[in-house]
Amino acid sequence: MRVHIVWPIVIALIAAAFLAGLVYQRSWIPDYAEAEALYPEVAEFGRALAESKSGDSLTASTIKTLLLEERFSLIQPHGVVFSDDPEMIVSIRVNKTFSFDIGPDGTPRWNKNQMHNKP
């Protein structure tokens, strides 16, 4: 009789493991791991933006030229959005959940996009 009880338990454990993997992949944890790895380079990019800011104007061509430098190669594949908001120079879109907003002082701020959590 033990053999008949083992099969449903094994099937339930396999289903639980599959479901746990699926929930993990759909969660924000993998997106956070990707964004966290980029933070040091984004911080350096923010400092470089703040240093290259001449007066109150920072042109799009200056930002693009700075972004094309080899030291920012990890940021290049991600979307960079220019902003009209005076509190933000650019926003670097890392993935569907996280982005970094870089302010005039060059400090990157985490931004968790709420659109990912909507059904």
KEKE-3310 file (N, C-alpha, C; in steps of 0.2 Angstrom, whole numbers, plus 5000, padded with zeros to 4 digits):
npx = (5004:5010:5017:5008:5004:5016:5017:5007:5012:5025:5021:5015:5025:5033:5025:5024:5037:5038:5028:5033:5045:5039:5032:5043:5050:5040:5040:5047:5060:5071:5071:5076:5088:5095:5095:5101:5114:5118:5119:5131:5138:5128:5128:5141:5139:5130:5137:5147:5138:5134:5146:5149:5140:5137:5134:5117:5113:5112:5115:5106:5115:5127:5124:5122:5135:5143:5137:5141:5153:5166:5166:5154:5147:5138:5126:5122:5114:5101:5086:5087:5079:5075:5072:5059:5057:5063:5069:5075:5087:5089:5081:5085:5080:5079:5073:5057:5052:5061:5069:5081:5082:5090:5095:5098:5110:5117:5115:5108:5092:5082:5068:5053:5043:5026:5018:5021:5015:5002:4987)
npy = (4994:5006:5010:5014:5026:5034:5038:5049:5058:5061:5066:5078:5085:5087:5095:5106:5111:5115:5125:5134:5138:5144:5155:5162:5166:5175:5185:5200:5198:5192:5203:5213:5209:5210:5224:5228:5225:5234:5246:5252:5256:5265:5274:5280:5285:5295:5303:5307:5314:5325:5331:5335:5344:5359:5375:5377:5369:5354:5345:5334:5328:5328:5320:5308:5306:5304:5292:5283:5280:5268:5264:5264:5253:5243:5250:5254:5245:5247:5256:5274:5288:5304:5318:5331:5336:5346:5340:5328:5322:5311:5295:5279:5265:5249:5236:5228:5231:5239:5255:5268:5284:5299:5313:5331:5332:5321:5309:5293:5287:5274:5267:5259:5252:5254:5248:5235:5228:5228:5219)
npz = (5000:5003:4991:4982:4989:4988:4974:4972:4981:4976:4963:4968:4974:4963:4955:4964:4964:4951:4950:4959:4953:4942:4948:4953:4942:4936:4946:4953:4957:4948:4939:4948:4951:4939:4938:4949:4947:4938:4944:4950:4938:4932:4942:4941:4928:4930:4938:4929:4920:4928:4930:4917:4914:4908:4914:4915:4905:4896:4883:4871:4863:4869:4880:4873:4867:4878:4883:4874:4877:4881:4894:4898:4893:4898:4900:4888:4880:4885:4887:4885:4891:4888:4898:4901:4913:4927:4938:4934:4923:4914:4911:4914:4907:4913:4913:4912:4925:4933:4933:4932:4938:4934:4942:4942:4950:4948:4954:4954:4955:4961:4952:4953:4941:4940:4931:4928:4938:4936:4931)
capx = (5000:5015:5019:5002:5004:5022:5016:5004:5017:5030:5018:5013:5032:5036:5020:5025:5043:5037:5024:5038:5049:5035:5031:5049:5051:5036:5041:5052:5067:5076:5072:5080:5095:5098:5095:5106:5121:5120:5119:5138:5139:5123:5130:5146:5136:5127:5143:5149:5133:5134:5152:5149:5134:5140:5129:5111:5110:5115:5112:5105:5121:5132:5122:5123:5142:5145:5134:5144:5160:5167:5165:5146:5145:5133:5120:5120:5108:5095:5083:5088:5074:5077:5066:5058:5056:5069:5071:5077:5090:5088:5079:5088:5075:5083:5069:5050:5050:5065:5073:5085:5081:5096:5094:5104:5116:5120:5113:5103:5086:5078:5061:5050:5038:5020:5014:5022:5011:4994:4985)
capy = (5000:5012:5011:5018:5033:5038:5042:5056:5063:5063:5071:5084:5088:5090:5101:5112:5113:5118:5131:5138:5141:5149:5161:5165:5169:5180:5190:5205:5196:5192:5210:5217:5206:5213:5231:5229:5224:5240:5252:5256:5260:5270:5280:5283:5289:5300:5308:5310:5319:5331:5335:5338:5349:5366:5379:5374:5366:5348:5344:5327:5325:5327:5314:5302:5305:5301:5286:5279:5278:5261:5262:5263:5248:5239:5254:5255:5241:5249:5263:5280:5292:5311:5321:5338:5337:5349:5336:5322:5323:5306:5289:5273:5259:5243:5231:5230:5233:5244:5260:5273:5292:5303:5320:5336:5331:5315:5304:5289:5285:5268:5268:5253:5254:5250:5245:5228:5224:5228:5213)
capz = (5000:5003:4984:4980:4992:4986:4968:4972:4984:4971:4958:4971:4975:4956:4953:4968:4962:4944:4952:4963:4948:4938:4952:4954:4935:4935:4951:4952:4959:4942:4936:4953:4951:4933:4939:4954:4944:4934:4948:4950:4931:4932:4947:4937:4922:4933:4940:4923:4917:4932:4928:4910:4913:4908:4916:4916:4899:4895:4876:4870:4859:4875:4884:4868:4866:4885:4884:4869:4879:4882:4901:4900:4888:4901:4900:4881:4877:4889:4884:4889:4890:4890:4902:4902:4921:4929:4943:4931:4917:4910:4914:4911:4908:4913:4911:4913:4932:4936:4929:4936:4936:4936:4943:4940:4954:4945:4959:4952:4960:4959:4950:4951:4937:4943:4926:4928:4943:4934:4927)
cpx = (5004:5017:5014:5002:5010:5021:5013:5008:5022:5027:5017:5020:5034:5031:5022:5032:5042:5033:5029:5043:5046:5034:5037:5051:5047:5036:5046:5059:5072:5077:5077:5087:5099:5099:5101:5113:5123:5121:5126:5139:5134:5125:5136:5144:5133:5132:5146:5145:5133:5141:5152:5144:5138:5134:5123:5109:5115:5111:5111:5112:5127:5131:5124:5131:5145:5143:5138:5151:5160:5165:5158:5143:5139:5126:5118:5114:5101:5093:5085:5083:5076:5071:5065:5058:5063:5072:5075:5080:5088:5085:5082:5083:5079:5079:5062:5048:5054:5068:5076:5084:5087:5095:5099:5110:5120:5119:5107:5098:5083:5071:5058:5044:5032:5016:5015:5017:5004:4993:4984)
cpy = (5006:5014:5016:5025:5037:5041:5048:5061:5065:5068:5078:5088:5091:5096:5107:5115:5117:5125:5136:5142:5146:5155:5165:5169:5175:5186:5195:5204:5196:5199:5214:5215:5209:5221:5233:5229:5230:5246:5255:5259:5265:5276:5283:5287:5295:5306:5311:5315:5325:5335:5338:5343:5356:5371:5375:5370:5360:5345:5336:5324:5324:5321:5307:5301:5302:5294:5281:5277:5271:5259:5262:5258:5244:5243:5254:5251:5243:5255:5269:5285:5299:5314:5329:5341:5340:5344:5329:5324:5318:5300:5283:5267:5253:5237:5233:5232:5239:5249:5265:5280:5295:5310:5324:5335:5325:5309:5300:5287:5279:5270:5262:5255:5250:5247:5238:5224:5224:5222:5214)
cpz = (5000:4996:4981:4983:4989:4979:4968:4976:4980:4966:4961:4972:4968:4954:4957:4966:4955:4946:4955:4958:4943:4941:4952:4947:4934:4940:4949:4953:4953:4939:4941:4952:4945:4934:4944:4952:4940:4938:4949:4943:4930:4936:4944:4931:4925:4935:4934:4920:4921:4931:4921:4909:4913:4909:4918:4910:4898:4888:4876:4867:4864:4878:4879:4868:4872:4885:4879:4871:4881:4890:4903:4895:4891:4900:4893:4878:4880:4886:4889:4887:4892:4893:4901:4909:4923:4935:4940:4924:4912:4914:4910:4912:4907:4911:4912:4920:4934:4931:4934:4933:4938:4936:4941:4944:4952:4949:4956:4957:4957:4957:4949:4947:4939:4937:4926:4932:4941:4930:4920)
residu = (MET:ARG:VAL:HIS:ILE:VAL:TRP:PRO:ILE:VAL:ILE:ALA:LEU:ILE:ALA:ALA:ALA:PHE:LEU:ALA:GLY:LEU:VAL:TYR:GLN:ARG:SER:TRP:ILE:PRO:ASP:TYR:ALA:GLU:ALA:GLU:ALA:LEU:TYR:PRO:GLU:VAL:ALA:GLU:PHE:GLY:ARG:ALA:LEU:ALA:GLU:SER:LYS:SER:GLY:ASP:SER:LEU:THR:ALA:SER:THR:ILE:LYS:THR:LEU:LEU:LEU:GLU:GLU:ARG:PHE:SER:LEU:ILE:GLN:PRO:HIS:GLY:VAL:VAL:PHE:SER:ASP:ASP:PRO:GLU:MET:ILE:VAL:SER:ILE:ARG:VAL:ASN:LYS:THR:PHE:SER:PHE:ASP:ILE:GLY:PRO:ASP:GLY:THR:PRO:ARG:TRP:ASN:LYS:ASN:GLN:MET:HIS:ASN:LYS:PRO)
# end
